[in-house]
């Protein structure tokens, strides 16, 4: 069972990535589009998807810092 806190974190990180203006490679862009749609449909991410979202988030966060 995924908590609302986790869902909010996913949404916040996704919004940060999309609003950052950072250039993603093709795979990352497709992945972000895919999970964005999944969350919009009210579905939860898998553990692997959540982990990859976090990796991309931290990569961009470090790049902007």
N, C-alpha and C positions, 0 to 999 in steps of 0.2 A: 504494500500500500504506500503510495507516494503522498507526502504531506503537501498542504497548500503552500507552506514555506518553500519547499523544493520547487514547486511549479512556478512560484513567483521569482525565485532565483533564476530559473531557466529563462523566463520571459525577460527579466531585467538584463541578463547577459546577452540574450539574443538582440534586444533593442540596442544595447551598447555597441555590439559588433556592427549592426546595420547602420547605426548613426555615426560611427567613428570615421567613415570615409576611407577606411583602410582598404587597400587592394588585396583581395583574396585570390588565391589561385583557383583554377576552374573547379577542382574537386571540392575545395572549401566552400565556394559560392553555391555549388549544387547542393552540398550538405546543408548549408544554412537555409537555403530555400526549402529543402525537404523537411527539416525539423520545424521550420516556421509554419509550414502548412499543417504538419502533424499537431503542433500545439494549438493552432487555430481551430482544428477539428475536435479539440478537447481530449486528445490522446496524450498519453505519457511517453516520455523517452525511455529507451532501454538504458541499462547501465553503461553500455558501450557508447551510445549516442550522447549521454550526459557527460561522460568522460571526455569525449572528443570536443563537445561544446566548451567545456572548461579549458581544454588545451588551446583552442583557438582564441577564447576570451583572454587568457593570460598572455598569449603571444602578442595580441593587439595591445593589451594594457601596458605591457613592457615596452612595446614599440612607441607608444605615445608618451611614455613617462620620461 
